[in-house]
Amino acid sequence: MKRLTDGLLRLNPAADDNPKLADFHQSLIYLVNHDDTGAIGVNLARLYPTQVRQLAAEQPELAAISSQNLLVPNLLCGGPLQLDMIWILRRSQSNYHKAIANEQLTLCFSSDGFQNINAPALVGIGCTSWSAGQLERELAQGLWLHYPSDQELLSSIPFSDPPLFSIHQFLKLRFGTPVLDP
């Protein structure tokens, strides 16, 4: 059932005019996990004007992150849910107190996930989730386009900006080297 884990979702352009999906127009959702209980992901295509450094006084765990390890200096708006929860998306290295992980990346919500960052990472607030069977139904209805996380396929997806920028950042995070020119 983890077939969608570590993949990307893009709202089908035919659904762009659906008011219920307005939060996902020009979004690129990275699915951190998909199983029998549902799915969770974060939007990589929406940036807050706030930089991570500006929040360091309010969120002390952010002060430990070097700006050199941030793929983008701004905070990402990960989705319409959990807008009070800050997270870091980083390469999987170990178990963290509060985190959701797959074989490649970990979405950390606890302060221990913000420590010892020595590889590219993204920081954001909010997430996107689906209940059991919900994402499958939405895919069957044609609301989403799914792209498995394969470097060759991902680098050839014809996204328009800002999703092109997002896919570039995802490839750097997932595979470690830039594949596209933003």
Stockholm file with secondary structure:
# STOCKHOLM 1.0

chainA/1-182         MKRLTDGLLRLNPAADDNPKLADFHQSLIYLVNHDDTGAIGVNLARLYPTQVRQLAAEQPELAAISSQNLLVPNLLCGGPLQLDMIWILRRSQSNYHKAIANEQLTLCFSSDGFQNINAPALVGIGCTSWSAGQLERELAQGLWLHYPSDQELLSSIPFSDPPLFSIHQFLKLRFGTPVLDP
#=GR chainA/1-182 SS CGGGTTCEEEECGGGTTCGGGGGGTTCCEEEEEEETTEEEEEESSCEEEEEGGGGTTTSGGGGGSCGGGBSSSEEEECCSEEEEEEEEEEECCSCCSSEEECSSEEEECSGGGGSSCCSCBEEEEEEEEEETTHHHHHHHTTCEEEECCCHHHHHTCCCCTTHHHHHHHHHHHHHSSCCSCC
#=GC SS_cons         CGGGTTCEEEECGGGTTCGGGGGGTTCCEEEEEEETTEEEEEESSCEEEEEGGGGTTTSGGGGGSCGGGBSSSEEEECCSEEEEEEEEEEECCSCCSSEEECSSEEEECSGGGGSSCCSCBEEEEEEEEEETTHHHHHHHTTCEEEECCCHHHHHTCCCCTTHHHHHHHHHHHHHSSCCSCC
//
